[in-house]
Amino acid sequence: MDSHFSFGPNGAFFAKSDSIWAWSDNNTLPEPLRLILEDPYHPQANKFPYDVAFPIEPGMFSMSWKTVKGEDYYEELFLGPRYTKLADFMRTIAQNGQHCTRTVFGPNASYFTISPSGYSWQNLPPILENDILGRIKKGHPTSVALGVHGSFVVLYSDGNVTFDVAQHYPAVDAMIRNAAENARRKGISYIALSPHAAGQYYVTYGDASASWNIPNEWTVDVTTVSKSLRPVGSAPLALAGVTGGTAAAAGFAAAQGQTPSTPSTLSTGLHAAAKLFHAYQDQQQQNTYAPQQTSFFDTSNSSPPSFDPSTLGNFDPSVLTNNGIDASTLVAGLDPANVVNGIAAIFGSN
């Protein structure tokens, strides 16, 4: 079963199964993400999303996906300086043709992500991190949920579960403790907690059923995705072609989303501006932020991933200072949190 649910800031969400996916609209998604999902003329238009997740901070996201051209891509330009560890991890595993799955973000710049080679995380609640380190050789984490005020759930491949949700997610606490119901529904297979609102969650079971507590306006799309879940161990469904506007027929569900009718200049301009901003940002903020970071790679892998920073190249902002141009002012104006409106004003919305 391939299930994933991400709660984002400002009422955003993304939900997926192994055959269809849905996302919030009404200007809740970061614009670069919306364009990848909705614009068929985007240079890397989405065919199938492997992983979509939202940090706590507005305007940011991470994504790994297959394009309509059949290429595998990952997007880490919009993670910001607090998640450089995750960006490095995404680049590292991409060298081996791998991508992240079930990435989750929580308070205090925390995150956890899974890949075929291993895991990466930072700033987890100490109890959770100690539990993962103590069990990781015996049972691999299959799902980690990070909620408000240090709440968490971690599911392991050997059937164990560790959790601290009683105070802020009492319904989830009751679900985990209900052994009879879990046995009837073949166990809990995935859990997501909202790090923005106590009590909100999304849970799937081994029999392909699901339970949730989410805002009412999400219910139709989330129900559609949940109905496409398959029992644990079932063969995945073939992907439907992205040809229509409904979840079942098109392979995607966008709440009131509209497909652009012409090639998007905004798509290309936005990503070019973001690359300039982050190249400058990386140089200015290098070694200025060092959060607690941990990565674990499976040492039994005969070809463990490697990362050579020299392959990234260098960016010298001094080239922008000719004729009195202040590079810091120029590039600060290209912050992805603000760049969308400026580019849209220049090129229009198409």
Buried (B, 14 or more C-beta within 10 A) or exposed (E): BBBBBBBBBBBBBBBBBBBBBBBBBEEBBBBBBBBBBBBEBBBBBBBBBBBBBBBBBEBBBBBBBBBBEEEBBBBBBBBBBBBBBBBBBBBBBBEBEBBBBBBBBBBBBBBBBBBBBBBBBBBBBEEBBEBBEEBBEEBBBBBBBBBBEBBBBBBBEEEEBBBBBEEBBEBBBEBBEEEEEBEEBBBBBBBBBBBBBBBBBBBBBBBBBBBBBBBEEBEEBBBBBBEBBBEBEEEEBEBBEBEEEEBEEBBBBBBEBEEBEEBBBBBBBBBEBBEBBBBBBBEBEEEEEEBBBBBBBEEEEEEEBEEEEEEEEEBEBEEBEEEEEEBEEBBBEBBBEEBBEBBBEEBEEB
